[in-house]
Amino acid sequence: AHENCPRAGLFADGKNSHEFGEPYCMGLLGCKGPISHCDVPKRGFVEGVGGCPSMGSPCIGCTEPEFPDEPYGPFLKKAPAGFFVMEKIHSIPGSLEAVWGRIKEKLVGRDI
């Protein structure tokens, strides 16, 4: 569900909700989207409408065969950290490339 989540870009930017009702990534509030394999955020529940994160609720992983057992329950317990750590590690090369690109833009036309 994480790949299709309307809030996934906020996760990539490090913007996390700390309370319900905030418009950021809900990983810290127990969202199980990163460990769920569900396209509901993309297709919606009923006639293309709905989906936990698009309606303001963390994903609880209800489409998974293991639901409601661990790691999907208890519902509002944070998902295992492994996914979040690996996603941050995978984002490092892109972040470094973006920073290097900005540095090169500033150096163009200067004698180095």
C-alpha positions as CSV (number, residue, x, y, z in Angstrom):
1,A,0.0,0.0,0.0
2,H,2.9,2.3,0.7
3,E,3.9,2.6,-3.0
4,N,0.4,3.9,-3.9
5,C,-0.2,6.0,-0.8
6,P,-1.0,9.6,-1.4
7,R,1.2,10.4,1.6
8,A,4.3,8.4,0.4
9,G,6.1,11.5,-0.9
10,L,5.7,13.1,2.6
11,F,7.5,10.0,4.0
12,A,10.3,10.5,1.6
13,D,10.6,14.1,2.7
14,G,10.7,13.1,6.4
15,K,7.3,14.6,7.1
16,N,5.5,12.4,9.6
17,S,2.2,12.9,11.5
18,H,2.6,12.8,15.2
19,E,-1.1,13.1,15.9
20,F,-4.2,11.9,14.1
21,G,-5.6,14.5,11.8
22,E,-2.2,15.8,10.5
23,P,-1.8,15.5,6.7
24,Y,1.6,13.7,6.7
25,C,2.9,10.1,6.6
26,M,1.3,8.0,9.3
27,G,4.1,5.5,9.7
28,L,4.7,6.7,13.3
29,L,1.0,6.3,14.1
30,G,0.9,2.6,13.3
31,C,0.4,2.6,9.5
32,K,1.0,-0.9,8.1
33,G,1.1,0.3,4.5
34,P,4.9,-0.3,4.2
35,I,4.4,-4.0,5.0
36,S,1.1,-4.5,3.2
37,H,0.7,-5.5,-0.4
38,C,-2.5,-3.8,-1.3
39,D,-3.5,-1.4,-4.1
40,V,-6.5,0.2,-2.2
41,P,-4.9,3.6,-2.0
42,K,-4.7,3.6,-5.8
43,R,-8.0,2.0,-6.7
44,G,-10.1,2.8,-3.7
45,F,-12.6,0.6,-1.8
46,V,-16.0,1.4,-3.3
47,E,-16.3,2.6,-6.9
48,G,-12.8,4.0,-6.8
49,V,-13.4,6.0,-3.6
50,G,-11.7,5.5,-0.2
51,G,-8.7,3.8,1.1
52,C,-7.3,4.2,4.6
53,P,-4.7,6.9,4.1
54,S,-6.7,8.9,1.6
55,M,-9.5,9.0,4.2
56,G,-7.2,10.0,7.1
57,S,-6.6,6.7,8.7
58,P,-3.4,4.6,8.9
59,C,-3.5,1.4,6.9
60,I,-4.1,-1.6,9.2
61,G,-3.1,-4.3,6.6
62,C,-6.6,-5.8,6.5
63,T,-5.9,-7.4,3.0
64,E,-3.0,-9.4,4.3
65,P,-3.5,-13.2,5.1
66,E,-1.9,-12.8,8.5
67,F,-4.3,-10.0,9.5
68,P,-5.1,-9.4,12.4
69,D,-2.1,-11.2,13.8
70,E,1.4,-9.8,14.2
71,P,2.8,-7.7,12.6
72,Y,-0.5,-6.2,11.6
73,G,-1.9,-6.2,15.1
74,P,-2.3,-4.4,17.4
75,F,-3.6,-1.9,14.8
76,L,-1.9,1.3,16.0
77,K,1.5,-0.2,16.9
78,K,4.2,1.1,14.6
79,A,5.2,-1.3,11.8
80,P,8.6,-3.1,12.0
81,A,11.4,-0.6,11.6
82,G,13.2,-2.7,9.0
83,F,11.2,-1.3,6.1
84,F,11.6,2.3,7.1
85,V,15.4,1.9,7.6
86,M,15.9,0.2,4.2
87,E,13.8,2.8,2.4
88,K,15.8,5.6,3.9
89,I,19.1,3.9,3.0
90,H,17.8,3.4,-0.6
91,S,17.0,7.2,-0.8
92,I,20.6,8.2,0.1
93,P,22.1,8.0,-3.5
94,G,19.3,10.1,-5.0
95,S,19.7,12.7,-2.2
96,L,23.4,12.9,-2.7
97,E,23.0,13.2,-6.5
98,A,20.5,16.0,-6.0
99,V,22.9,17.9,-3.7
100,W,25.8,17.4,-6.1
101,G,23.7,18.7,-8.9
102,R,22.9,21.9,-7.0
103,I,26.6,22.4,-6.1
104,K,27.6,22.0,-9.8
105,E,24.9,24.5,-10.8
106,K,26.4,27.1,-8.4
107,L,30.0,26.4,-9.6
108,V,29.2,26.8,-13.3
109,G,31.0,29.8,-14.6
110,R,33.4,30.1,-11.7
111,D,37.1,29.4,-11.8
112,I,37.7,26.5,-9.5
